[in-house]
Amino acid sequence: MNFHATTTSMLLREYLATDDPASFALIDQRYRPIVQGLARRAGLGSEEAEDVAQETLIRVARSAKHFDSEKARLRSWLFAIARNCLIDAMKARQKRRGWRGDSAVHELAAEPEVNRWWDRECEAEVLRKAIEELRANTRTDERTIDAFVRFTLDQQPAESIARDLEITVDQVYVAKSRCLVKLRPIVKRLREIYELD
């Protein structure tokens, strides 16, 4: 099985059938950054975000046998576990700080924004992986990729990118166009693997 081309659902089934740590390690690799990003968006520090990610993945491993793709999408199931771990972390944080009441935690649990945060983190991780793949598996010049990242993702002005990379402003726009063309099929494939559609 080519684990890197396998959907997360298939990895989960492989893990359950064989108890193969490699299949779960890839699930971890795919979703740990997403959960960490979600926790940071909720206001947790890096260490707390790592704890939320760790607890989420422990719960995913423990409850994998209960996942039913007929009843829920994998993405929704993973999000529910991550959200519950995030809520638990926020409650623990409030308790440590001596805060009373759960209103902020309840607002977080019901907030549709948390769902949007999850979606944004999923999309950001897929794009990050796609750019890694573009760097590793294509002949695209590193300056072209850097110009694309800085212009499209970091939203830096084309003029400053051109100056820093010693290229023309027109070349910044060409870099954006070339990278987008190459990234589209990579992103499409990764979205399928992550089951984001």
DRENPA-3360 file (N, C-alpha, C; in nm, 2 decimals, always signed):
BEGIN
1 = MNFHATTT = +0.08/-0.12/+0.00/+0.00/+0.00/+0.00/+0.09/+0.12/+0.00 ~ +0.06/+0.22/-0.09/+0.13/+0.34/-0.09/+0.06/+0.44/+0.01 ~ +0.11/+0.44/+0.13/+0.05/+0.52/+0.24/+0.03/+0.67/+0.20 ~ +0.12/+0.72/+0.12/+0.12/+0.87/+0.10/+0.01/+0.90/-0.01 ~ -0.04/+0.80/-0.08/-0.15/+0.82/-0.17/-0.28/+0.76/-0.12 ~ -0.29/+0.73/+0.00/-0.40/+0.66/+0.06/-0.49/+0.76/+0.14 ~ -0.62/+0.75/+0.12/-0.71/+0.84/+0.20/-0.69/+0.81/+0.35 ~ -0.73/+0.91/+0.43/-0.72/+0.89/+0.57/-0.82/+0.78/+0.62;
9 = SMLLREYL = -0.94/+0.77/+0.56/-1.03/+0.66/+0.60/-0.96/+0.52/+0.57 ~ -0.89/+0.51/+0.46/-0.83/+0.38/+0.43/-0.71/+0.36/+0.53 ~ -0.64/+0.46/+0.57/-0.54/+0.45/+0.67/-0.60/+0.40/+0.80 ~ -0.71/+0.46/+0.84/-0.78/+0.42/+0.96/-0.82/+0.28/+0.96 ~ -0.88/+0.23/+0.85/-0.91/+0.09/+0.83/-0.79/+0.00/+0.84 ~ -0.68/+0.04/+0.78/-0.56/-0.03/+0.78/-0.51/-0.05/+0.92 ~ -0.51/+0.07/+0.99/-0.47/+0.07/+1.13/-0.55/-0.03/+1.22 ~ -0.68/-0.03/+1.20/-0.77/-0.12/+1.28/-0.75/-0.26/+1.24;
17 = ATDDPASF = -0.73/-0.29/+1.11/-0.71/-0.43/+1.07/-0.58/-0.49/+1.11 ~ -0.47/-0.41/+1.11/-0.34/-0.46/+1.13/-0.27/-0.41/+1.25 ~ -0.32/-0.31/+1.31/-0.25/-0.24/+1.42/-0.12/-0.19/+1.38 ~ -0.11/-0.15/+1.25/+0.02/-0.11/+1.19/+0.05/+0.04/+1.23 ~ +0.16/+0.06/+1.31/+0.19/+0.20/+1.35/+0.21/+0.29/+1.24 ~ +0.26/+0.24/+1.12/+0.29/+0.33/+1.01/+0.17/+0.40/+0.96 ~ +0.05/+0.33/+0.95/-0.07/+0.39/+0.90/-0.12/+0.50/+1.00 ~ -0.11/+0.47/+1.13/-0.15/+0.58/+1.22/-0.05/+0.69/+1.23;
25 = ALIDQRYR = +0.07/+0.66/+1.21/+0.17/+0.77/+1.21/+0.14/+0.87/+1.10 ~ +0.10/+0.82/+0.98/+0.06/+0.91/+0.87/-0.06/+0.99/+0.91 ~ -0.16/+0.93/+0.97/-0.28/+1.01/+1.02/-0.23/+1.12/+1.11 ~ -0.14/+1.08/+1.20/-0.09/+1.18/+1.30/-0.02/+1.29/+1.22 ~ +0.07/+1.26/+1.12/+0.14/+1.35/+1.05/+0.05/+1.45/+0.97 ~ -0.06/+1.39/+0.92/-0.16/+1.48/+0.85/-0.24/+1.57/+0.94 ~ -0.28/+1.53/+1.05/-0.38/+1.60/+1.13/-0.32/+1.68/+1.25 ~ -0.20/+1.64/+1.30/-0.14/+1.71/+1.41/-0.13/+1.86/+1.39;
33 = PIVQGLAR = -0.07/+1.90/+1.27/-0.06/+2.05/+1.25/-0.20/+2.12/+1.24 ~ -0.30/+2.05/+1.19/-0.43/+2.10/+1.18/-0.49/+2.13/+1.32 ~ -0.48/+2.03/+1.40/-0.53/+2.05/+1.54/-0.45/+2.15/+1.62 ~ -0.32/+2.16/+1.60/-0.24/+2.26/+1.66/-0.29/+2.40/+1.62 ~ -0.31/+2.41/+1.49/-0.35/+2.54/+1.44/-0.49/+2.58/+1.49 ~ -0.58/+2.49/+1.50/-0.71/+2.51/+1.56/-0.70/+2.56/+1.70 ~ -0.62/+2.50/+1.78/-0.60/+2.53/+1.92/-0.53/+2.67/+1.93 ~ -0.44/+2.70/+1.85/-0.38/+2.84/+1.85/-0.48/+2.94/+1.81;
41 = RAGLGSEE = -0.56/+2.91/+1.71/-0.67/+3.01/+1.68/-0.76/+3.04/+1.79 ~ -0.78/+2.94/+1.88/-0.87/+2.95/+2.00/-0.80/+3.03/+2.11 ~ -0.67/+3.06/+2.09/-0.60/+3.14/+2.19/-0.50/+3.06/+2.28 ~ -0.48/+2.94/+2.25/-0.39/+2.86/+2.33/-0.24/+2.88/+2.28 ~ -0.15/+2.87/+2.37/-0.01/+2.88/+2.34/+0.04/+2.75/+2.27 ~ +0.16/+2.76/+2.22/+0.22/+2.64/+2.14/+0.22/+2.51/+2.22 ~ +0.26/+2.52/+2.35/+0.27/+2.40/+2.43/+0.13/+2.34/+2.45 ~ +0.03/+2.43/+2.49/-0.11/+2.39/+2.51/-0.16/+2.33/+2.38;
49 = AEDVAQET = -0.13/+2.39/+2.26/-0.18/+2.34/+2.14/-0.13/+2.21/+2.11 ~ +0.00/+2.18/+2.14/+0.06/+2.05/+2.12/-0.01/+1.95/+2.21 ~ -0.04/+1.99/+2.33/-0.12/+1.90/+2.42/-0.25/+1.86/+2.37 ~ -0.32/+1.96/+2.31/-0.46/+1.93/+2.25/-0.44/+1.84/+2.13 ~ -0.34/+1.86/+2.05/-0.32/+1.77/+1.94/-0.29/+1.63/+1.98 ~ -0.20/+1.62/+2.08/-0.16/+1.49/+2.14/-0.29/+1.41/+2.19 ~ -0.37/+1.48/+2.27/-0.49/+1.42/+2.33/-0.59/+1.38/+2.22 ~ -0.60/+1.47/+2.12/-0.69/+1.44/+2.00/-0.65/+1.31/+1.94;
57 = LIRVARSA = -0.52/+1.30/+1.91/-0.48/+1.18/+1.83/-0.49/+1.05/+1.92 ~ -0.47/+1.07/+2.05/-0.49/+0.95/+2.14/-0.63/+0.91/+2.13 ~ -0.72/+1.01/+2.14/-0.87/+0.97/+2.13/-0.91/+0.92/+2.00 ~ -0.85/+0.97/+1.89/-0.87/+0.91/+1.76/-0.83/+0.76/+1.75 ~ -0.71/+0.73/+1.80/-0.67/+0.59/+1.80/-0.76/+0.51/+1.89 ~ -0.80/+0.56/+2.00/-0.88/+0.48/+2.09/-1.02/+0.45/+2.04 ~ -1.08/+0.55/+1.97/-1.21/+0.54/+1.93/-1.23/+0.51/+1.78 ~ -1.12/+0.47/+1.71/-1.12/+0.44/+1.57/-1.22/+0.33/+1.54;
65 = KHFDSEKA = -1.23/+0.24/+1.62/-1.32/+0.12/+1.59/-1.46/+0.17/+1.59 ~ -1.49/+0.28/+1.65/-1.63/+0.33/+1.65/-1.67/+0.42/+1.54 ~ -1.57/+0.46/+1.46/-1.60/+0.54/+1.34/-1.68/+0.46/+1.24 ~ -1.79/+0.52/+1.19/-1.87/+0.46/+1.09/-1.89/+0.56/+0.98 ~ -1.83/+0.53/+0.87/-1.84/+0.62/+0.75/-1.98/+0.64/+0.69 ~ -2.07/+0.54/+0.73/-2.21/+0.55/+0.69/-2.28/+0.66/+0.77 ~ -2.23/+0.69/+0.89/-2.30/+0.79/+0.97/-2.24/+0.92/+0.98 ~ -2.11/+0.93/+0.95/-2.04/+1.06/+0.96/-1.92/+1.06/+0.86;
73 = RLRSWLFA = -1.89/+1.18/+0.81/-1.77/+1.20/+0.73/-1.65/+1.20/+0.82 ~ -1.54/+1.15/+0.78/-1.42/+1.14/+0.86/-1.38/+1.28/+0.91 ~ -1.38/+1.37/+0.82/-1.35/+1.51/+0.85/-1.43/+1.56/+0.97 ~ -1.56/+1.54/+0.97/-1.65/+1.58/+1.08/-1.62/+1.51/+1.21 ~ -1.59/+1.38/+1.19/-1.56/+1.30/+1.31/-1.43/+1.35/+1.38 ~ -1.33/+1.37/+1.30/-1.20/+1.42/+1.35/-1.22/+1.56/+1.42 ~ -1.30/+1.64/+1.35/-1.32/+1.78/+1.40/-1.39/+1.77/+1.54 ~ -1.49/+1.68/+1.55/-1.56/+1.67/+1.68/-1.47/+1.63/+1.79;
81 = IARNCLID = -1.38/+1.53/+1.76/-1.29/+1.49/+1.87/-1.19/+1.61/+1.90 ~ -1.14/+1.68/+1.80/-1.05/+1.79/+1.82/-1.12/+1.90/+1.90 ~ -1.24/+1.93/+1.87/-1.32/+2.04/+1.94/-1.34/+2.00/+2.08 ~ -1.37/+1.87/+2.11/-1.39/+1.83/+2.25/-1.26/+1.84/+2.33 ~ -1.15/+1.80/+2.27/-1.02/+1.81/+2.33/-0.99/+1.96/+2.36 ~ -1.02/+2.04/+2.26/-1.00/+2.19/+2.28/-1.08/+2.24/+2.40 ~ -1.21/+2.20/+2.40/-1.29/+2.25/+2.51/-1.24/+2.20/+2.64 ~ -1.19/+2.07/+2.65/-1.14/+2.02/+2.78/-1.01/+2.10/+2.82;
89 = AMKARQKR = -0.93/+2.14/+2.72/-0.81/+2.22/+2.75/-0.85/+2.36/+2.80 ~ -0.95/+2.42/+2.74/-0.99/+2.55/+2.78/-1.05/+2.55/+2.92 ~ -1.12/+2.44/+2.95/-1.17/+2.43/+3.09/-1.06/+2.41/+3.19 ~ -0.96/+2.33/+3.15/-0.85/+2.31/+3.24/-0.77/+2.44/+3.26 ~ -0.76/+2.51/+3.16/-0.69/+2.64/+3.16/-0.76/+2.74/+3.26 ~ -0.90/+2.74/+3.24/-0.98/+2.83/+3.33/-0.96/+2.78/+3.48 ~ -0.96/+2.65/+3.50/-0.95/+2.60/+3.64/-0.81/+2.64/+3.70 ~ -0.71/+2.62/+3.62/-0.57/+2.66/+3.66/-0.56/+2.81/+3.70;
97 = RGWRGDSA = -0.63/+2.89/+3.63/-0.63/+3.03/+3.65/-0.73/+3.08/+3.75 ~ -0.81/+2.99/+3.80/-0.91/+3.02/+3.90/-1.03/+3.10/+3.85 ~ -1.06/+3.09/+3.72/-1.18/+3.15/+3.67/-1.30/+3.07/+3.70 ~ -1.41/+3.13/+3.72/-1.53/+3.07/+3.75/-1.62/+3.07/+3.63 ~ -1.71/+2.97/+3.61/-1.80/+2.97/+3.50/-1.75/+2.91/+3.38 ~ -1.84/+2.86/+3.30/-1.80/+2.80/+3.17/-1.85/+2.88/+3.05 ~ -1.89/+3.00/+3.07/-1.95/+3.07/+2.96/-1.86/+3.08/+2.83 ~ -1.73/+3.11/+2.85/-1.64/+3.12/+2.74/-1.62/+2.98/+2.67;
105 = VHELAAEP = -1.62/+2.88/+2.75/-1.60/+2.74/+2.69/-1.73/+2.70/+2.62 ~ -1.85/+2.73/+2.67/-1.97/+2.70/+2.61/-1.99/+2.78/+2.48 ~ -1.94/+2.91/+2.48/-1.95/+2.99/+2.36/-1.86/+2.93/+2.25 ~ -1.74/+2.88/+2.29/-1.65/+2.82/+2.20/-1.71/+2.69/+2.14 ~ -1.77/+2.61/+2.22/-1.83/+2.48/+2.18/-1.94/+2.51/+2.07 ~ -2.02/+2.62/+2.09/-2.13/+2.64/+2.00/-2.09/+2.73/+1.89 ~ -1.98/+2.79/+1.89/-1.94/+2.89/+1.79/-1.91/+2.83/+1.65 ~ -1.99/+2.88/+1.55/-1.97/+2.83/+1.42/-1.83/+2.87/+1.36;
113 = EVNRWWDR = -1.77/+2.97/+1.43/-1.64/+3.01/+1.38/-1.53/+2.90/+1.40 ~ -1.55/+2.82/+1.51/-1.46/+2.71/+1.53/-1.46/+2.61/+1.41 ~ -1.57/+2.59/+1.36/-1.58/+2.50/+1.24/-1.51/+2.57/+1.12 ~ -1.52/+2.70/+1.11/-1.45/+2.77/+1.00/-1.30/+2.76/+1.02 ~ -1.26/+2.77/+1.15/-1.12/+2.76/+1.18/-1.06/+2.63/+1.14 ~ -1.14/+2.52/+1.17/-1.10/+2.39/+1.13/-1.08/+2.38/+0.98 ~ -1.18/+2.43/+0.90/-1.17/+2.43/+0.76/-1.05/+2.50/+0.71 ~ -1.02/+2.62/+0.76/-0.91/+2.70/+0.72/-0.78/+2.63/+0.75;
121 = ECEAEVLR = -0.77/+2.56/+0.87/-0.65/+2.49/+0.90/-0.63/+2.37/+0.81 ~ -0.74/+2.30/+0.77/-0.73/+2.19/+0.68/-0.68/+2.24/+0.54 ~ -0.73/+2.35/+0.50/-0.69/+2.40/+0.37/-0.55/+2.45/+0.37 ~ -0.51/+2.51/+0.48/-0.37/+2.56/+0.49/-0.27/+2.45/+0.49 ~ -0.31/+2.34/+0.56/-0.22/+2.23/+0.57/-0.20/+2.16/+0.43 ~ -0.31/+2.15/+0.36/-0.31/+2.09/+0.23/-0.22/+2.18/+0.14 ~ -0.23/+2.31/+0.14/-0.15/+2.40/+0.06/-0.01/+2.39/+0.10 ~ +0.02/+2.38/+0.23/+0.16/+2.37/+0.28/+0.22/+2.24/+0.22;
129 = KAIEELRA = +0.15/+2.13/+0.23/+0.20/+2.00/+0.18/+0.21/+2.01/+0.02 ~ +0.12/+2.08/-0.04/+0.13/+2.09/-0.19/+0.26/+2.17/-0.23 ~ +0.29/+2.27/-0.16/+0.41/+2.35/-0.19/+0.53/+2.27/-0.16 ~ +0.53/+2.19/-0.05/+0.64/+2.10/-0.02/+0.66/+2.00/-0.14 ~ +0.55/+1.95/-0.19/+0.56/+1.85/-0.30/+0.61/+1.92/-0.43 ~ +0.56/+2.05/-0.45/+0.61/+2.13/-0.57/+0.76/+2.14/-0.56 ~ +0.81/+2.17/-0.44/+0.95/+2.19/-0.43/+1.03/+2.06/-0.45 ~ +0.98/+1.95/-0.40/+1.05/+1.82/-0.40/+1.04/+1.75/-0.53;
137 = NTRTDERT = +0.92/+1.76/-0.60/+0.90/+1.67/-0.71/+0.88/+1.74/-0.85 ~ +0.91/+1.87/-0.85/+0.91/+1.94/-0.98/+1.04/+2.01/-1.00 ~ +1.06/+2.06/-1.12/+1.18/+2.13/-1.15/+1.16/+2.28/-1.14 ~ +1.06/+2.32/-1.07/+1.03/+2.46/-1.05/+1.14/+2.53/-0.97 ~ +1.19/+2.64/-1.02/+1.30/+2.71/-0.96/+1.26/+2.76/-0.82 ~ +1.35/+2.75/-0.73/+1.32/+2.79/-0.59/+1.28/+2.94/-0.58 ~ +1.34/+3.02/-0.66/+1.30/+3.17/-0.66/+1.16/+3.18/-0.71 ~ +1.12/+3.11/-0.80/+0.98/+3.11/-0.85/+0.88/+3.07/-0.74;
145 = IDAFVRFT = +0.91/+2.97/-0.67/+0.83/+2.92/-0.56/+0.83/+3.03/-0.44 ~ +0.95/+3.08/-0.41/+0.95/+3.18/-0.31/+0.87/+3.31/-0.35 ~ +0.88/+3.35/-0.47/+0.80/+3.46/-0.52/+0.65/+3.43/-0.50 ~ +0.61/+3.31/-0.54/+0.47/+3.27/-0.53/+0.42/+3.28/-0.38 ~ +0.50/+3.21/-0.30/+0.46/+3.21/-0.15/+0.45/+3.35/-0.09 ~ +0.55/+3.43/-0.12/+0.56/+3.56/-0.06/+0.44/+3.65/-0.12 ~ +0.41/+3.64/-0.25/+0.31/+3.72/-0.31/+0.17/+3.67/-0.28 ~ +0.15/+3.54/-0.29/+0.01/+3.49/-0.28/-0.02/+3.46/-0.14;
153 = LDQQPAES = +0.07/+3.40/-0.06/+0.03/+3.36/+0.08/+0.06/+3.46/+0.18 ~ +0.18/+3.52/+0.17/+0.23/+3.62/+0.26/+0.17/+3.76/+0.23 ~ +0.12/+3.77/+0.11/+0.06/+3.90/+0.05/+0.16/+4.02/+0.06 ~ +0.28/+3.99/+0.03/+0.38/+4.10/+0.02/+0.37/+4.17/-0.11 ~ +0.41/+4.29/-0.12/+0.40/+4.37/-0.25/+0.50/+4.31/-0.35 ~ +0.45/+4.30/-0.48/+0.53/+4.25/-0.58/+0.66/+4.32/-0.60 ~ +0.66/+4.45/-0.57/+0.78/+4.54/-0.59/+0.89/+4.49/-0.49 ~ +0.85/+4.47/-0.36/+0.95/+4.43/-0.27/+1.00/+4.29/-0.29;
161 = IARDLEIT = +0.92/+4.20/-0.34/+0.96/+4.07/-0.37/+1.06/+4.07/-0.48 ~ +1.02/+4.15/-0.59/+1.11/+4.16/-0.70/+1.25/+4.21/-0.66 ~ +1.25/+4.31/-0.58/+1.38/+4.37/-0.53/+1.46/+4.27/-0.45 ~ +1.39/+4.20/-0.36/+1.46/+4.10/-0.27/+1.52/+3.98/-0.35 ~ +1.44/+3.94/-0.45/+1.48/+3.82/-0.52/+1.56/+3.85/-0.65 ~ +1.57/+3.98/-0.67/+1.65/+4.03/-0.79/+1.58/+3.98/-0.92 ~ +1.45/+4.00/-0.93/+1.37/+3.97/-1.05/+1.29/+4.09/-1.08 ~ +1.22/+4.08/-1.19/+1.13/+4.19/-1.23/+0.99/+4.17/-1.16;
169 = VDQVYVAK = +0.91/+4.28/-1.16/+0.78/+4.27/-1.11/+0.70/+4.17/-1.20 ~ +0.72/+4.18/-1.33/+0.65/+4.09/-1.42/+0.68/+3.95/-1.39 ~ +0.80/+3.92/-1.35/+0.84/+3.78/-1.32/+0.77/+3.73/-1.19 ~ +0.74/+3.82/-1.10/+0.66/+3.79/-0.98/+0.53/+3.74/-1.02 ~ +0.46/+3.81/-1.11/+0.33/+3.77/-1.16/+0.34/+3.64/-1.24 ~ +0.44/+3.62/-1.32/+0.46/+3.50/-1.39/+0.48/+3.38/-1.30 ~ +0.56/+3.40/-1.19/+0.58/+3.30/-1.09/+0.45/+3.26/-1.03 ~ +0.36/+3.35/-1.00/+0.23/+3.32/-0.94/+0.15/+3.23/-1.03;
177 = SRCLVKLR = +0.15/+3.27/-1.16/+0.07/+3.20/-1.26/+0.13/+3.06/-1.28 ~ +0.26/+3.04/-1.29/+0.32/+2.91/-1.31/+0.30/+2.82/-1.19 ~ +0.31/+2.87/-1.07/+0.29/+2.79/-0.96/+0.15/+2.75/-0.94 ~ +0.06/+2.84/-0.97/-0.08/+2.80/-0.96/-0.12/+2.69/-1.05 ~ -0.07/+2.69/-1.17/-0.10/+2.59/-1.27/-0.04/+2.45/-1.22 ~ +0.08/+2.45/-1.16/+0.14/+2.33/-1.11/+0.07/+2.28/-0.98 ~ +0.03/+2.38/-0.90/-0.03/+2.34/-0.77/-0.17/+2.28/-0.78 ~ -0.25/+2.33/-0.88/-0.39/+2.28/-0.88/-0.41/+2.13/-0.88;
185 = PIVKRLRE = -0.34/+2.06/-0.96/-0.36/+1.91/-0.96/-0.31/+1.85/-0.83 ~ -0.20/+1.91/-0.77/-0.15/+1.86/-0.64/-0.25/+1.88/-0.53 ~ -0.30/+2.00/-0.53/-0.40/+2.04/-0.42/-0.52/+1.95/-0.44 ~ -0.57/+1.93/-0.56/-0.69/+1.84/-0.58/-0.66/+1.70/-0.53 ~ -0.55/+1.65/-0.56/-0.52/+1.51/-0.51/-0.51/+1.51/-0.36 ~ -0.44/+1.61/-0.30/-0.43/+1.61/-0.16/-0.56/+1.63/-0.09 ~ -0.65/+1.71/-0.14/-0.78/+1.73/-0.09/-0.86/+1.60/-0.08 ~ -0.84/+1.52/-0.19/-0.90/+1.38/-0.19/-0.84/+1.29/-0.09;
193 = IYELD = -0.71/+1.30/-0.07/-0.64/+1.21/+0.03/-0.69/+1.25/+0.17 ~ -0.70/+1.38/+0.19/-0.74/+1.43/+0.33/-0.89/+1.42/+0.34 ~ -0.96/+1.39/+0.23/-1.11/+1.38/+0.23/-1.17/+1.51/+0.27 ~ -1.13/+1.62/+0.20/-1.19/+1.75/+0.23/-1.31/+1.79/+0.15 ~ -1.34/+1.71/+0.05/-1.45/+1.74/-0.04/-1.58/+1.66/+0.01;
% end
